[in-house]
Structure formats: structure tokens, C-alpha cells
Amino acid sequence: MRSLLASSSCFVLALLAAAPARAADDAAPAPERPRRANAVQLDLGLAVVGLAYERLFDPRVALQVEAQIFATWFGPLVDLPNLRGVGGQVRPTIFLTDDGPRGVYAAPFLRIDRVTADKDGQSGHGVGFSTGAFVGYSFLLADRVNLRIGAGPQYMSYVVDVGRQRVAFQTLFPALDLVVGYVF
């Protein structure tokens, strides 16, 4: 009987000793990741090199505004012209699997660029646009460095009058997304 009383007492004392430790663990909330709402980004896509600012408006929705250098350097490889110029882009991003800027994303975009084309020793200028959408994955490294990799379709429509000839890049074309950013 004494051993039963002794073992019961030890069991009760162990429970009492463990209870405050467990209560302290339950009382401490899990630390939250700091919410980073802004980013400065370098866009290294297929046809652009741009500098962008992005703002997270909702945990899963962001808007990017970008100034860019535009070039269709790949055009001659597929019997299309090489255009070059400057412009801008607007791009909302929807994060589908996690709070931004992490996880799978979908990002429609609209670019407007002033471009130059050369033909037969003459050059001309025009304004055109690209529109499409990316789907990809966004990594957040060390809670500050954002890397996005994606792809999708885009429609490109650029027409330039060069002398008496018209140079046109109007086609559906693949879009590649590579963005590196600093989140703050």
C-alpha cells in the first residue's frame, strides 16, 4: 500500500510540475513572419529588362509598375523584326498557394513601348503593346530576396513605318518571367 501511495504521489507531483511549463508554452503565441508589403524588382524577361516597384495590397494580391528597356532581339531567329525601345508595364499578381510574395502565382500584364525599327538603311518609330499572363513560382529567400520564375503566352503588336515600308511584329509569342527583387 505504501508503494502505491508513493508512486501515486510521484505521479501527481510530476503532473503538477509539468502543468506550469505546458501552460507557459500554450500562452506564448507563435512568432509571426513579418509582413513585407513593398519590393523593388529587376525584371529580366524575354523581351525586357526593367526596374519595378511592387506593392502588396492584400496578403495574396500585389500590383507592379515598371519602367523598361524593350527589345525583340530574338525576332530575326523566327523571321520577325528586331525592334528596340523603352516603355512601361503594369502587372497585378495573384498568389494562389501562399501569402505573397511566396508560392504559385498568376500575373497578367500589359506593356506599352515606344520602339524603333530599321530597314534598308532607314529607321522609324512607333508605339505598340504586349499583353499576356505568367504562371510561375515565387521564392522568398532569407525573408528579403524574391525570385520569381514563370512562363506563359503573350500577344505582341508593334508596327513601325520605316520610309514607305511597314515593319510589324504582331503575333502570339511565349513569355518568360524572371524577376529578382528586394522585399521590404
Order of alpha helices (4+ residues) and beta strands (2+ residues): alpha-beta-beta-beta-beta-beta-beta-beta-beta
